[in-house]
């Protein structure tokens, strides 16, 4: 299935952000970012649902434009009683509405009968008319037709932004699950190493006990540490299973969920994101789809409010029809200003209480939306700013934890040498091992926390997924 242009663009952007090199995998069991993101955007039900938003917006435009469709009306009535033709009336009308309160009309009448109202009388060839209907006050500039069309355009923009909101949320949650999987998978490798070290110490201590170099308590302590290492591994394995399941929730193909292979693994967490994304500013926040959708909703309310204010005006409708007679069914006589049909209609509520109340309610609604928009912008900006600052702290932590892990490994190797020559104890060796493993786990957690904070920042600052990518 071919991805949309925006999907391909997003994939390139995400890959460049992640700093992951896209190349043929030597290990086919690695689920890369490219495979993961492409699968989500191409096949996930929520991604497909997001695309329906645009179709809904297009349908809304078509529906609103339907109010400008020409209409044709036709009626025929006849009455016969006691062999007398009371009347026979034929009337047709074609109406062309416009976005303003103006409509162009045309029609044809042919009426006859012994008891026909004289005003409806026509000759045998009938009567043609061409005319115009104008809402002079209420409805001239703002009416239900042009209001529906303008609102439909805003709904189309709203549909695009709602699509981006859905895709943003989907990708954010999916990548959060991926990073969590990374953390527990590579923590598993550290805990595997922990088991290997603990087992080796236990075996060596037991041999030393057999040779009379170590006490039974030393053997017991080494055995306990070995069992604890297995327990830590099993605890992590529980979280790893849940993390794998969370990732599988986002893997689909043709509306069927996919399962990861038992030996599937994520890309290595140590590959840091590049710092090439844009630093925070108000422009980024103002283009966030949640902000744009709030602006769309505000625009829809303002368009509706204009119509409500229009209804405060009196209704004054003017109709003019030029009447055209024919000498036969084909040839129409020349236009004559003295042949016409003119009508004026006027109405106005005396107190306008209902109309004034609707205007007041609309004004309050707009004020609420404006306040919500101001608050939402400020909230997004502050969260994104805090996220940007936290990234710097996490980078520093990674540097520290990385150096600590290297130093703890040196201490562990040194303690092993001392233990081999009988200059150390099982207790000290276990402590060195504990610090080393704890240091590597902290490093893994710091890497993933940094990646999650970058993900959070990109989401908040509107750099995760946009139509401009």
C-alpha positions in Angstrom: 0.0 0.0 0.0 1.4 3.4 -1.0 1.8 5.9 1.8 0.6 9.4 1.6 3.1 12.1 0.8 2.9 13.5 4.3 3.4 10.0 5.8 6.6 9.5 3.8 7.8 13.0 4.7 7.1 12.4 8.4 9.0 9.1 8.3 12.1 10.9 6.9 11.7 13.6 9.6 11.3 11.1 12.4 14.3 9.0 11.2 16.5 12.1 11.0 15.4 13.1 14.5 16.1 9.7 16.0 19.6 9.6 14.6 19.0 6.0 13.5 20.7 4.9 10.3 18.2 3.3 7.9 19.9 0.5 6.2 19.4 -3.2 5.5 19.3 -4.9 8.8 21.7 -7.7 9.2 19.4 -9.0 11.9 15.9 -9.4 10.4 14.5 -9.6 13.9 15.2 -6.0 14.7 12.0 -3.9 14.4 13.4 -0.6 13.2 11.8 2.8 13.5 11.2 2.9 9.8 9.3 -0.4 9.8 7.4 0.5 12.9 6.3 4.0 11.8 5.5 3.0 8.3 3.3 0.2 9.5 1.4 2.4 11.9 0.7 5.2 9.5 -0.2 2.8 6.7 -2.3 0.2 8.5 -3.3 1.2 12.0 -7.1 1.7 12.2 -6.7 5.1 13.9 -4.5 6.3 11.0 -7.2 5.2 8.5 -9.9 6.8 10.7 -7.9 10.1 10.6 -7.9 10.1 6.8 -11.7 9.8 6.9 -11.7 13.3 8.6 -10.7 14.9 5.3 -13.5 13.1 3.4 -16.0 14.3 6.0 -14.8 17.9 5.5 -15.2 17.6 1.7 -18.7 16.2 2.2 -19.6 19.1 4.5 -18.5 21.6 1.7 -20.6 19.7 -0.9 -23.6 19.7 1.5 -23.4 23.4 2.1 -23.0 24.3 -1.6 -26.2 22.3 -2.2 -28.1 25.3 -0.8 -27.1 27.2 -4.0 -28.4 24.5 -6.3 -31.1 25.7 -8.7 -34.6 24.3 -7.9 -37.5 23.7 -10.1 -41.1 23.5 -9.0 -44.1 22.4 -11.1 -47.8 21.9 -10.2 -50.9 21.0 -12.3 -54.4 21.2 -10.9 -57.7 20.5 -12.6 -61.4 20.3 -11.5 -64.3 18.8 -13.5 -67.9 18.8 -12.2 -71.2 18.1 -14.0 -69.4 18.2 -17.3 -68.0 21.6 -16.5 -64.3 22.4 -16.4 -64.0 24.6 -13.4 -60.3 25.2 -13.9 -57.1 23.8 -15.2 -53.9 25.4 -13.8 -50.3 24.7 -14.8 -47.5 26.5 -13.0 -43.7 26.0 -13.2 -40.9 27.9 -11.5 -37.1 27.8 -11.8 -35.1 29.5 -9.0 -31.4 30.3 -9.0 -30.3 31.2 -5.4 -27.0 33.1 -4.8 -24.8 33.4 -1.7 -26.2 36.9 -1.1 -29.9 37.4 -0.3 -30.7 37.5 -4.0 -32.4 34.9 -6.1 -33.2 34.9 -9.8 -36.4 33.3 -11.0 -38.2 32.3 -14.1 -41.4 30.5 -14.7 -44.4 29.7 -16.9 -48.2 29.7 -16.3 -51.0 28.4 -18.4 -54.5 28.5 -16.7 -58.0 28.2 -18.1 -61.5 27.3 -16.9 -65.1 28.6 -16.5 -64.7 29.4 -12.8 -61.0 30.3 -12.8 -60.1 33.3 -10.6 -59.6 36.2 -13.1 -56.2 37.1 -11.7 -54.9 33.7 -12.8 -56.3 33.9 -16.3 -53.9 33.5 -19.2 -54.4 33.2 -22.9 -54.1 29.9 -24.7 -50.3 30.2 -25.0 -49.7 30.9 -21.4 -47.6 33.5 -19.6 -43.8 33.6 -19.1 -42.0 35.5 -16.3 -38.5 36.4 -15.4 -37.8 38.0 -12.0 -35.6 38.6 -9.0 -36.2 38.2 -5.3 -34.1 40.3 -2.9 -33.9 40.3 0.9 -33.2 44.0 1.2 -32.3 44.1 5.0 -32.3 40.8 7.0 -30.5 38.2 4.9 -28.9 40.3 2.2 -25.2 40.1 3.4 -25.5 37.2 5.9 -28.0 34.4 5.5 -28.3 30.7 6.1 -26.8 29.9 2.6 -23.6 31.8 2.8 -23.2 31.1 6.5 -23.4 27.3 5.8 -20.8 27.6 3.1 -18.3 29.7 5.1 -18.8 27.4 8.1 -18.3 24.3 5.9 -14.9 25.7 4.7 -13.9 26.2 8.4 -15.1 22.6 9.1 -12.9 21.4 6.3 -9.9 23.1 7.9 -11.0 21.7 11.2 -11.1 18.3 9.7 -7.5 18.6 8.6 -6.4 19.7 12.0 -8.4 17.0 13.7 -6.7 14.5 11.4 -3.3 15.8 12.5 -4.4 15.7 16.2 -5.3 12.0 15.7 -2.0 11.2 14.0 0.0 13.2 16.6 -1.6 11.3 19.4 -1.3 8.0 17.7 2.4 8.4 16.9 3.1 9.8 20.4 1.6 6.8 22.1 3.1 4.4 19.7 6.6 5.8 20.0 6.2 6.0 23.8 5.4 2.2 23.8 8.5 1.6 21.5 10.9 3.4 23.9 9.4 1.6 26.9 10.1 -1.7 25.0 13.6 -0.5 24.4 14.2 0.2 28.1 13.0 -3.2 29.3 14.6 -5.2 26.4 18.1 -3.7 26.9 17.7 -3.8 30.7 17.1 -7.6 30.2 20.6 -7.8 28.6 22.1 -6.0 31.6 20.3 -8.4 33.9 21.4 -11.4 31.9 25.0 -10.2 32.5 24.1 -9.8 36.1 23.0 -13.4 36.3 26.2 -14.6 34.5 28.4 -12.6 36.9 26.5 -13.8 40.0 26.6 -17.4 38.8 30.3 -17.2 38.1 30.9 -15.8 41.6 28.8 -18.4 43.2 30.6 -21.2 41.4 34.1 -19.8 42.3 33.0 -19.2 45.9 31.8 -22.8 46.2 35.1 -24.1 44.8 37.0 -21.9 47.2 34.9 -23.3 50.0 35.7 -26.8 48.9 39.4 -25.9 49.0 39.0 -24.4 52.5 39.6 -20.8 51.3 36.1 -19.5 51.9 33.5 -20.1 54.6 30.0 -21.6 54.3 28.6 -18.2 54.9 30.4 -16.8 51.9 28.9 -19.6 49.8 25.5 -18.9 51.2 25.8 -15.2 50.4 27.0 -15.8 46.9 24.1 -18.2 46.3 21.6 -15.6 47.6 23.0 -12.9 45.3 22.7 -15.4 42.4 19.0 -16.1 43.2 18.3 -12.4 43.6 19.8 -11.8 40.1 17.4 -14.4 38.7 14.5 -12.7 40.6 15.4 -9.2 39.1 15.5 -10.7 35.7 12.1 -12.3 36.1 10.7 -9.0 37.4 12.0 -7.2 34.4 10.7 -10.0 32.1 7.1 -9.3 33.4 7.4 -5.6 32.4 9.1 -6.6 29.1 6.1 -8.9 28.2 3.7 -6.0 28.8 5.9 -3.6 26.8 5.9 -6.0 23.8 2.2 -6.3 24.0 1.9 -2.5 24.0 4.0 -2.3 20.8 1.9 -5.1 19.2 -1.2 -3.0 19.8 0.1 -0.6 17.1 1.1 -3.2 14.5 -1.6 -3.9 11.9 -1.9 -5.1 8.4 -5.2 -4.8 6.4 -7.3 -4.5 9.6 -5.6 -7.5 11.2 -3.4 -7.2 14.2 0.2 -8.4 13.9 2.3 -10.2 16.5 6.0 -9.8 17.1 8.3 -12.7 16.5 9.5 -14.2 19.9 13.0 -13.0 19.2 12.1 -9.6 17.8 13.9 -6.6 19.4 13.9 -2.8 19.1 16.8 -0.8 17.8 19.5 0.1 20.4 18.5 2.8 22.8 22.1 4.2 22.9 21.6 5.9 19.5 20.7 9.3 20.7 18.4 11.8 18.9 20.2 14.5 16.9 19.7 18.0 18.3 18.5 19.4 14.9 14.9 20.2 15.9 13.8 23.8 16.2 14.2 25.5 19.5 10.9 26.6 21.1 9.2 29.8 20.0 5.6 31.1 19.9 5.3 30.4 16.2 5.7 26.7 16.7 3.0 26.7 19.3 0.6 28.8 17.2 0.7 26.2 14.5 0.0 23.2 16.8 -3.1 21.3 15.4 -4.9 21.6 18.8 -4.4 25.4 18.6 -5.5 25.6 15.0 -8.6 23.5 15.6 -9.5 25.8 18.5 -9.1 28.7 16.1 -11.3 26.9 13.6 -14.0 26.4 16.2 -13.8 30.1 17.1 -14.1 31.1 13.5 -17.2 28.9 13.1 -18.8 30.6 16.1 -17.9 34.1 14.8 -19.6 33.3 11.4 -22.7 32.0 13.3 -22.7 35.2 15.4 -22.7 37.4 12.3 -25.9 35.6 11.2 -27.4 36.1 14.6 -26.7 39.8 14.5 -28.2 39.9 11.0 -31.5 38.6 12.4 -31.8 41.8 14.5 -32.8 43.6 11.3 -36.3 43.7 10.0 -37.3 41.4 7.2 -37.9 43.3 4.0 -38.3 41.2 0.9 -38.8 42.6 -2.7 -40.0 40.6 -5.6 -40.2 41.7 -9.2 -41.2 39.6 -12.2 -41.3 40.8 -15.8 -44.3 39.2 -17.5 -43.8 38.0 -21.1 -46.7 37.0 -23.4 -46.4 34.9 -26.5 -48.2 34.9 -29.8 -47.7 31.1 -30.0 -45.8 28.6 -27.9 -42.4 29.6 -29.4 -42.2 33.3 -30.1 -42.1 35.7 -27.1 -43.3 39.3 -27.5 -40.8 42.1 -26.8 -40.2 43.0 -23.2 -42.6 45.7 -21.9 -42.0 47.5 -18.6 -45.7 48.0 -18.2 -46.2 44.2 -17.8 -44.9 43.1 -14.4 -45.6 41.6 -11.1 -44.3 43.4 -8.0 -44.4 42.4 -4.3 -43.0 43.7 -1.0 -43.1 41.8 2.3 -42.2 43.2 5.7 -42.0 41.7 9.2 -40.3 42.4 12.4 -40.8 41.2 16.0 -41.6 44.2 18.2 -39.3 43.3 21.1 -36.6 41.1 19.5 -36.1 39.4 22.8 -35.3 36.0 21.2 -32.9 37.5 18.7 -31.1 39.6 21.3 -30.8 36.7 23.6 -29.2 34.6 20.8 -26.7 37.3 20.1 -25.8 37.6 23.8 -25.4 33.8 24.1 -23.2 33.8 21.0 -21.0 36.6 22.4 -20.5 34.7 25.6 -19.6 31.5 23.8 -17.0 33.4 21.7 -15.5 34.9 24.8 -15.2 31.5 26.4 -13.5 30.1 23.3 -11.1 33.1 23.2 -10.2 32.5 26.9 -9.7 28.8 26.3 -7.5 29.5 23.3 -5.3 31.9 25.3 -5.0 29.4 28.2 -4.2 26.5 25.8 -1.4 28.4 24.0 0.2 29.4 27.3 -0.1 25.8 28.7 1.5 24.3 25.6 4.3 26.9 25.6 5.1 26.3 29.3 5.1 22.5 29.0 7.3 22.6 25.9 9.7 25.1 27.6 9.9 22.8 30.6 10.5 19.8 28.3 13.3 21.6 26.5 15.0 22.4 29.8 14.6 18.9 31.1 16.4 17.5 28.0 19.6 19.4 28.9 19.4 17.9 32.4 18.9 14.4 31.1 21.9 14.9 28.7 24.0 15.7 31.6 22.8 12.7 33.5 23.6 10.4 30.6 27.1 11.7 30.5 27.5 11.1 34.3 25.8 7.7 34.3 27.9 6.6 31.3 31.1 7.5 33.1 29.9 5.9 36.3 29.1 2.7 34.5 32.6 2.6 33.0 34.2 3.3 36.5 32.0 0.7 38.2 33.1 -1.8 35.7 36.7 -1.0 36.4 36.1 -1.3 40.2 34.4 -4.7 39.6 37.3 -6.0 37.5 39.7 -4.7 40.1 37.8 -6.4 42.9 37.7 -9.6 40.9 41.5 -9.5 40.7 41.8 -8.9 44.5 39.3 -11.7 45.1 41.3 -14.1 43.0 44.4 -13.5 45.1 42.4 -13.7 48.4 42.6 -10.0 49.2 38.9 -9.3 49.0 35.7 -10.8 50.3 32.4 -12.1 48.8 30.6 -9.1 50.4 32.8 -6.5 48.7 32.7 -8.4 45.4 28.9 -8.5 45.6 28.7 -4.8 46.3 30.9 -4.0 43.3 28.7 -6.1 41.2 25.6 -4.4 42.5 26.9 -0.9 41.8 28.0 -1.9 38.3 24.6 -3.4 37.4 22.7 -0.6 39.0 24.9 1.9 37.1 24.2 0.3 33.7 20.4 0.1 34.5 20.4 3.8 35.4 22.2 4.6 32.1 19.6 2.6 30.1 16.8 4.4 31.9 18.4 7.8 31.4 18.7 7.2 27.6 15.1 6.2 27.3 14.0 9.1 29.6 15.8 11.4 27.3 14.2 9.9 24.2 10.8 10.1 25.8 11.4 13.8 26.7 12.4 14.6 23.2 9.3 12.8 22.0 7.2 14.9 24.4 8.9 18.1 23.3 8.3 17.4 19.6 4.7 16.7 20.3 4.2 19.9 22.4 6.1 22.1 20.0 4.3 20.8 16.8 7.4 19.1 15.3 6.2 15.5 15.6 3.8 15.6 12.6 2.7 18.6 10.5 1.4 19.1 7.0 4.5 21.2 6.2 6.9 18.3 6.8 
